[in-house]
Amino acid sequence: MKKFYKDKMTVNYIDLADENSSLDADKKYNIQGIPFVVLFNDKNEQVYTFVGYKDKKELTDILKKYGLIN
């Protein structure tokens, strides 16, 4: 998705196995499975989360629904 919407969003990832990470993202977001995706709006508010794979159409529909892309 990054290459399709690179001017409209930022895509980051966290390696939960990284022992040097001080983020504790697994606890903060109650991560139950991988991949685990958290979507934030431009105000850095969490708007949607999901676990597992989404194909391009499904992910695009979710991004549009939450106003993250046009």
Biopython code that builds the backbone (N, CA, C, O; Angstrom):
import numpy as np
from Bio.PDB.StructureBuilder import StructureBuilder

atoms = [
    (1, "MET", "N", (0.827, -1.193, 0.000)),
    (1, "MET", "CA", (0.000, 0.000, 0.000)),
    (1, "MET", "C", (0.869, 1.253, 0.000)),
    (1, "MET", "O", (0.474, 2.293, -0.527)),
    (2, "LYS", "N", (2.037, 1.148, 0.586)),
    (2, "LYS", "CA", (2.896, 2.315, 0.686)),
    (2, "LYS", "C", (3.166, 2.938, -0.676)),
    (2, "LYS", "O", (3.140, 4.161, -0.816)),
    (3, "LYS", "N", (3.425, 2.100, -1.686)),
    (3, "LYS", "CA", (3.735, 2.665, -2.993)),
    (3, "LYS", "C", (2.517, 3.292, -3.660)),
    (3, "LYS", "O", (2.671, 4.153, -4.526)),
    (4, "PHE", "N", (1.304, 2.879, -3.275)),
    (4, "PHE", "CA", (0.101, 3.442, -3.879)),
    (4, "PHE", "C", (-0.314, 4.769, -3.244)),
    (4, "PHE", "O", (-0.881, 5.631, -3.916)),
    (5, "TYR", "N", (-0.035, 4.930, -1.961)),
    (5, "TYR", "CA", (-0.492, 6.121, -1.230)),
    (5, "TYR", "C", (0.653, 6.841, -0.543)),
    (5, "TYR", "O", (0.449, 7.452, 0.506)),
    (6, "LYS", "N", (1.852, 6.783, -1.106)),
    (6, "LYS", "CA", (3.037, 7.315, -0.444)),
    (6, "LYS", "C", (2.943, 8.812, -0.146)),
    (6, "LYS", "O", (3.592, 9.280, 0.789)),
    (7, "ASP", "N", (2.173, 9.566, -0.894)),
    (7, "ASP", "CA", (2.032, 11.002, -0.640)),
    (7, "ASP", "C", (0.907, 11.303, 0.340)),
    (7, "ASP", "O", (0.716, 12.459, 0.719)),
    (8, "LYS", "N", (0.155, 10.283, 0.761)),
    (8, "LYS", "CA", (-1.013, 10.501, 1.606)),
    (8, "LYS", "C", (-0.888, 9.886, 2.995)),
    (8, "LYS", "O", (-1.674, 10.211, 3.885)),
    (9, "MET", "N", (0.097, 8.994, 3.197)),
    (9, "MET", "CA", (0.198, 8.340, 4.499)),
    (9, "MET", "C", (1.631, 7.929, 4.778)),
    (9, "MET", "O", (2.475, 7.865, 3.884)),
    (10, "THR", "N", (1.868, 7.659, 6.023)),
    (10, "THR", "CA", (3.151, 7.127, 6.469)),
    (10, "THR", "C", (2.917, 5.713, 6.969)),
    (10, "THR", "O", (1.972, 5.457, 7.716)),
    (11, "VAL", "N", (3.770, 4.810, 6.560)),
    (11, "VAL", "CA", (3.680, 3.423, 6.998)),
    (11, "VAL", "C", (4.912, 3.112, 7.839)),
    (11, "VAL", "O", (6.043, 3.271, 7.380)),
    (12, "ASN", "N", (4.686, 2.673, 9.064)),
    (12, "ASN", "CA", (5.768, 2.293, 9.959)),
    (12, "ASN", "C", (5.513, 0.888, 10.461)),
    (12, "ASN", "O", (4.391, 0.385, 10.389)),
    (13, "TYR", "N", (6.546, 0.266, 10.964)),
    (13, "TYR", "CA", (6.360, -1.046, 11.560)),
    (13, "TYR", "C", (7.215, -1.160, 12.812)),
    (13, "TYR", "O", (8.209, -0.453, 12.975)),
    (14, "ILE", "N", (6.810, -2.055, 13.680)),
    (14, "ILE", "CA", (7.539, -2.331, 14.907)),
    (14, "ILE", "C", (7.831, -3.822, 14.943)),
    (14, "ILE", "O", (6.934, -4.642, 14.748)),
    (15, "ASP", "N", (9.069, -4.166, 15.190)),
    (15, "ASP", "CA", (9.462, -5.558, 15.342)),
    (15, "ASP", "C", (9.317, -5.913, 16.813)),
    (15, "ASP", "O", (10.141, -5.509, 17.634)),
    (16, "LEU", "N", (8.274, -6.667, 17.153)),
    (16, "LEU", "CA", (8.019, -7.006, 18.552)),
    (16, "LEU", "C", (9.104, -7.887, 19.144)),
    (16, "LEU", "O", (9.231, -7.981, 20.365)),
    (17, "ALA", "N", (9.886, -8.531, 18.295)),
    (17, "ALA", "CA", (10.960, -9.391, 18.777)),
    (17, "ALA", "C", (12.227, -8.599, 19.094)),
    (17, "ALA", "O", (13.197, -9.157, 19.607)),
    (18, "ASP", "N", (12.221, -7.302, 18.789)),
    (18, "ASP", "CA", (13.392, -6.463, 19.046)),
    (18, "ASP", "C", (13.527, -6.215, 20.544)),
    (18, "ASP", "O", (12.726, -5.492, 21.137)),
    (19, "GLU", "N", (14.521, -6.804, 21.132)),
    (19, "GLU", "CA", (14.730, -6.687, 22.574)),
    (19, "GLU", "C", (15.134, -5.277, 22.989)),
    (19, "GLU", "O", (15.037, -4.925, 24.165)),
    (20, "ASN", "N", (15.588, -4.464, 22.031)),
    (20, "ASN", "CA", (16.017, -3.099, 22.341)),
    (20, "ASN", "C", (14.878, -2.095, 22.287)),
    (20, "ASN", "O", (15.067, -0.925, 22.622)),
    (21, "SER", "N", (13.698, -2.537, 21.868)),
    (21, "SER", "CA", (12.561, -1.629, 21.744)),
    (21, "SER", "C", (12.021, -1.264, 23.121)),
    (21, "SER", "O", (11.779, -2.133, 23.959)),
    (22, "SER", "N", (11.839, 0.019, 23.340)),
    (22, "SER", "CA", (11.277, 0.481, 24.606)),
    (22, "SER", "C", (9.817, 0.885, 24.445)),
    (22, "SER", "O", (9.242, 1.498, 25.344)),
    (23, "LEU", "N", (9.213, 0.548, 23.307)),
    (23, "LEU", "CA", (7.851, 0.991, 23.019)),
    (23, "LEU", "C", (6.782, 0.178, 23.731)),
    (23, "LEU", "O", (5.708, 0.706, 24.018)),
    (24, "ASP", "N", (7.042, -1.087, 24.024)),
    (24, "ASP", "CA", (6.042, -1.970, 24.625)),
    (24, "ASP", "C", (4.720, -1.912, 23.858)),
    (24, "ASP", "O", (3.645, -1.894, 24.456)),
    (25, "ALA", "N", (4.815, -1.882, 22.541)),
    (25, "ALA", "CA", (3.620, -1.770, 21.699)),
    (25, "ALA", "C", (2.673, -2.932, 21.904)),
    (25, "ALA", "O", (1.456, -2.765, 21.815)),
    (26, "ASP", "N", (3.221, -4.119, 22.180)),
    (26, "ASP", "CA", (2.351, -5.273, 22.380)),
    (26, "ASP", "C", (1.423, -5.076, 23.569)),
    (26, "ASP", "O", (0.278, -5.529, 23.546)),
    (27, "LYS", "N", (1.905, -4.409, 24.596)),
    (27, "LYS", "CA", (1.068, -4.122, 25.763)),
    (27, "LYS", "C", (0.161, -2.916, 25.519)),
    (27, "LYS", "O", (-1.013, -2.926, 25.892)),
    (28, "LYS", "N", (0.709, -1.894, 24.899)),
    (28, "LYS", "CA", (-0.050, -0.665, 24.660)),
    (28, "LYS", "C", (-1.280, -0.899, 23.789)),
    (28, "LYS", "O", (-2.346, -0.341, 24.048)),
    (29, "TYR", "N", (-1.127, -1.726, 22.755)),
    (29, "TYR", "CA", (-2.226, -1.954, 21.817)),
    (29, "TYR", "C", (-2.884, -3.322, 21.981)),
    (29, "TYR", "O", (-3.735, -3.696, 21.175)),
    (30, "ASN", "N", (-2.499, -4.073, 23.018)),
    (30, "ASN", "CA", (-3.071, -5.389, 23.298)),
    (30, "ASN", "C", (-2.992, -6.291, 22.065)),
    (30, "ASN", "O", (-3.989, -6.881, 21.648)),
    (31, "ILE", "N", (-1.806, -6.384, 21.498)),
    (31, "ILE", "CA", (-1.592, -7.158, 20.281)),
    (31, "ILE", "C", (-1.777, -8.636, 20.563)),
    (31, "ILE", "O", (-1.112, -9.203, 21.431)),
    (32, "GLN", "N", (-2.690, -9.260, 19.821)),
    (32, "GLN", "CA", (-3.028, -10.665, 19.994)),
    (32, "GLN", "C", (-2.483, -11.542, 18.879)),
    (32, "GLN", "O", (-2.357, -12.754, 19.059)),
    (33, "GLY", "N", (-2.164, -10.970, 17.754)),
    (33, "GLY", "CA", (-1.682, -11.735, 16.616)),
    (33, "GLY", "C", (-0.882, -10.840, 15.693)),
    (33, "GLY", "O", (-0.847, -9.620, 15.854)),
    (34, "ILE", "N", (-0.244, -11.469, 14.729)),
    (34, "ILE", "CA", (0.598, -10.725, 13.805)),
    (34, "ILE", "C", (0.234, -11.167, 12.397)),
    (34, "ILE", "O", (0.086, -12.372, 12.192)),
    (35, "PRO", "N", (0.079, -10.293, 11.412)),
    (35, "PRO", "CA", (0.282, -8.865, 11.556)),
    (35, "PRO", "C", (-0.872, -8.191, 12.293)),
    (35, "PRO", "O", (-2.025, -8.609, 12.188)),
    (36, "PHE", "N", (-0.546, -7.164, 13.025)),
    (36, "PHE", "CA", (-1.511, -6.352, 13.761)),
    (36, "PHE", "C", (-1.354, -4.935, 13.244)),
    (36, "PHE", "O", (-0.257, -4.378, 13.282)),
    (37, "VAL", "N", (-2.427, -4.351, 12.765)),
    (37, "VAL", "CA", (-2.369, -3.027, 12.142)),
    (37, "VAL", "C", (-3.176, -2.039, 12.961)),
    (37, "VAL", "O", (-4.313, -2.314, 13.344)),
    (38, "VAL", "N", (-2.581, -0.893, 13.225)),
    (38, "VAL", "CA", (-3.250, 0.207, 13.914)),
    (38, "VAL", "C", (-3.256, 1.387, 12.961)),
    (38, "VAL", "O", (-2.203, 1.807, 12.480)),
    (39, "LEU", "N", (-4.424, 1.917, 12.688)),
    (39, "LEU", "CA", (-4.546, 3.083, 11.811)),
    (39, "LEU", "C", (-4.809, 4.322, 12.651)),
    (39, "LEU", "O", (-5.658, 4.316, 13.543)),
    (40, "PHE", "N", (-4.066, 5.387, 12.354)),
    (40, "PHE", "CA", (-4.212, 6.660, 13.044)),
    (40, "PHE", "C", (-4.605, 7.731, 12.043)),
    (40, "PHE", "O", (-4.215, 7.676, 10.877)),
    (41, "ASN", "N", (-5.381, 8.707, 12.505)),
    (41, "ASN", "CA", (-5.706, 9.834, 11.638)),
    (41, "ASN", "C", (-4.610, 10.889, 11.732)),
    (41, "ASN", "O", (-3.596, 10.677, 12.397)),
    (42, "ASP", "N", (-4.814, 12.032, 11.061)),
    (42, "ASP", "CA", (-3.776, 13.065, 11.040)),
    (42, "ASP", "C", (-3.607, 13.781, 12.379)),
    (42, "ASP", "O", (-2.686, 14.582, 12.540)),
    (43, "LYS", "N", (-4.483, 13.500, 13.332)),
    (43, "LYS", "CA", (-4.354, 14.051, 14.688)),
    (43, "LYS", "C", (-3.733, 13.034, 15.633)),
    (43, "LYS", "O", (-3.733, 13.213, 16.851)),
    (44, "ASN", "N", (-3.206, 11.967, 15.054)),
    (44, "ASN", "CA", (-2.575, 10.881, 15.795)),
    (44, "ASN", "C", (-3.541, 10.172, 16.735)),
    (44, "ASN", "O", (-3.144, 9.669, 17.786)),
    (45, "GLU", "N", (-4.821, 10.136, 16.346)),
    (45, "GLU", "CA", (-5.839, 9.409, 17.109)),
    (45, "GLU", "C", (-6.034, 8.042, 16.462)),
    (45, "GLU", "O", (-6.154, 7.936, 15.242)),
    (46, "GLN", "N", (-6.065, 7.006, 17.279)),
    (46, "GLN", "CA", (-6.291, 5.657, 16.778)),
    (46, "GLN", "C", (-7.731, 5.557, 16.288)),
    (46, "GLN", "O", (-8.666, 5.845, 17.035)),
    (47, "VAL", "N", (-7.912, 5.142, 15.017)),
    (47, "VAL", "CA", (-9.260, 5.063, 14.459)),
    (47, "VAL", "C", (-9.710, 3.644, 14.121)),
    (47, "VAL", "O", (-10.908, 3.383, 14.011)),
    (48, "TYR", "N", (-8.749, 2.720, 13.955)),
    (48, "TYR", "CA", (-9.131, 1.365, 13.563)),
    (48, "TYR", "C", (-7.960, 0.427, 13.792)),
    (48, "TYR", "O", (-6.802, 0.808, 13.622)),
    (49, "THR", "N", (-8.270, -0.804, 14.178)),
    (49, "THR", "CA", (-7.239, -1.834, 14.296)),
    (49, "THR", "C", (-7.760, -3.128, 13.672)),
    (49, "THR", "O", (-8.966, -3.368, 13.626)),
    (50, "PHE", "N", (-6.844, -3.942, 13.201)),
    (50, "PHE", "CA", (-7.214, -5.273, 12.740)),
    (50, "PHE", "C", (-6.012, -6.198, 12.803)),
    (50, "PHE", "O", (-4.860, -5.763, 12.811)),
    (51, "VAL", "N", (-6.318, -7.485, 12.847)),
    (51, "VAL", "CA", (-5.298, -8.526, 12.859)),
    (51, "VAL", "C", (-5.421, -9.316, 11.575)),
    (51, "VAL", "O", (-6.524, -9.656, 11.149)),
    (52, "GLY", "N", (-4.296, -9.607, 10.961)),
    (52, "GLY", "CA", (-4.312, -10.452, 9.776)),
    (52, "GLY", "C", (-4.179, -9.676, 8.484)),
    (52, "GLY", "O", (-4.051, -8.452, 8.467)),
    (53, "TYR", "N", (-4.213, -10.421, 7.426)),
    (53, "TYR", "CA", (-4.016, -9.903, 6.078)),
    (53, "TYR", "C", (-5.290, -9.284, 5.521)),
    (53, "TYR", "O", (-6.385, -9.812, 5.715)),
    (54, "LYS", "N", (-5.139, -8.177, 4.837)),
    (54, "LYS", "CA", (-6.219, -7.564, 4.054)),
    (54, "LYS", "C", (-5.685, -7.375, 2.642)),
    (54, "LYS", "O", (-4.562, -6.905, 2.464)),
    (55, "ASP", "N", (-6.473, -7.734, 1.640)),
    (55, "ASP", "CA", (-6.015, -7.481, 0.280)),
    (55, "ASP", "C", (-6.157, -5.984, -0.021)),
    (55, "ASP", "O", (-6.712, -5.228, 0.776)),
    (56, "LYS", "N", (-5.652, -5.581, -1.167)),
    (56, "LYS", "CA", (-5.617, -4.154, -1.519)),
    (56, "LYS", "C", (-6.999, -3.513, -1.466)),
    (56, "LYS", "O", (-7.145, -2.412, -0.934)),
    (57, "LYS", "N", (-8.016, -4.185, -2.010)),
    (57, "LYS", "CA", (-9.360, -3.605, -2.024)),
    (57, "LYS", "C", (-9.908, -3.450, -0.608)),
    (57, "LYS", "O", (-10.456, -2.403, -0.264)),
    (58, "GLU", "N", (-9.763, -4.483, 0.206)),
    (58, "GLU", "CA", (-10.259, -4.399, 1.581)),
    (58, "GLU", "C", (-9.584, -3.254, 2.343)),
    (58, "GLU", "O", (-10.246, -2.472, 3.025)),
    (59, "LEU", "N", (-8.260, -3.171, 2.216)),
    (59, "LEU", "CA", (-7.536, -2.127, 2.934)),
    (59, "LEU", "C", (-7.901, -0.745, 2.402)),
    (59, "LEU", "O", (-8.060, 0.196, 3.179)),
    (60, "THR", "N", (-8.032, -0.617, 1.100)),
    (60, "THR", "CA", (-8.432, 0.660, 0.507)),
    (60, "THR", "C", (-9.813, 1.075, 1.010)),
    (60, "THR", "O", (-10.021, 2.243, 1.340)),
    (61, "ASP", "N", (-10.751, 0.143, 1.072)),
    (61, "ASP", "CA", (-12.097, 0.438, 1.577)),
    (61, "ASP", "C", (-12.048, 0.919, 3.032)),
    (61, "ASP", "O", (-12.754, 1.857, 3.400)),
    (62, "ILE", "N", (-11.222, 0.283, 3.850)),
    (62, "ILE", "CA", (-11.085, 0.688, 5.259)),
    (62, "ILE", "C", (-10.485, 2.091, 5.345)),
    (62, "ILE", "O", (-10.972, 2.930, 6.102)),
    (63, "LEU", "N", (-9.441, 2.343, 4.579)),
    (63, "LEU", "CA", (-8.801, 3.660, 4.597)),
    (63, "LEU", "C", (-9.774, 4.752, 4.176)),
    (63, "LEU", "O", (-9.788, 5.834, 4.763)),
    (64, "LYS", "N", (-10.594, 4.473, 3.156)),
    (64, "LYS", "CA", (-11.598, 5.446, 2.712)),
    (64, "LYS", "C", (-12.674, 5.651, 3.763)),
    (64, "LYS", "O", (-13.084, 6.782, 4.023)),
    (65, "LYS", "N", (-13.134, 4.563, 4.369)),
    (65, "LYS", "CA", (-14.193, 4.637, 5.374)),
    (65, "LYS", "C", (-13.810, 5.554, 6.538)),
    (65, "LYS", "O", (-14.655, 6.279, 7.063)),
    (66, "TYR", "N", (-12.566, 5.522, 6.931)),
    (66, "TYR", "CA", (-12.110, 6.328, 8.064)),
    (66, "TYR", "C", (-11.479, 7.645, 7.636)),
    (66, "TYR", "O", (-10.846, 8.323, 8.445)),
    (67, "GLY", "N", (-11.647, 8.011, 6.369)),
    (67, "GLY", "CA", (-11.182, 9.313, 5.880)),
    (67, "GLY", "C", (-9.680, 9.448, 5.821)),
    (67, "GLY", "O", (-9.155, 10.560, 5.869)),
    (68, "LEU", "N", (-8.974, 8.327, 5.718)),
    (68, "LEU", "CA", (-7.525, 8.382, 5.682)),
    (68, "LEU", "C", (-6.991, 8.583, 4.279)),
    (68, "LEU", "O", (-5.854, 9.019, 4.101)),
    (69, "ILE", "N", (-7.802, 8.270, 3.282)),
    (69, "ILE", "CA", (-7.516, 8.579, 1.874)),
    (69, "ILE", "C", (-8.828, 8.977, 1.214)),
    (69, "ILE", "O", (-9.907, 8.756, 1.765)),
    (70, "ASN", "N", (-8.724, 9.565, 0.035)),
    (70, "ASN", "CA", (-9.927, 9.939, -0.724)),
    (70, "ASN", "C", (-10.339, 8.821, -1.632)),
    (70, "ASN", "O", (-11.330, 8.944, -2.353)),
]
sb = StructureBuilder()
sb.init_structure("model")
sb.init_model(0)
sb.init_chain("A")
sb.init_seg("    ")
for serial, (resi, resn, name, xyz) in enumerate(atoms, 1):
    if name == "N":
        sb.init_residue(resn, " ", resi, " ")
    sb.init_atom(name, np.array(xyz, "f"), 0.0, 1.0, " ", f" {name:<3s}", serial, name[0])
structure = sb.get_structure()
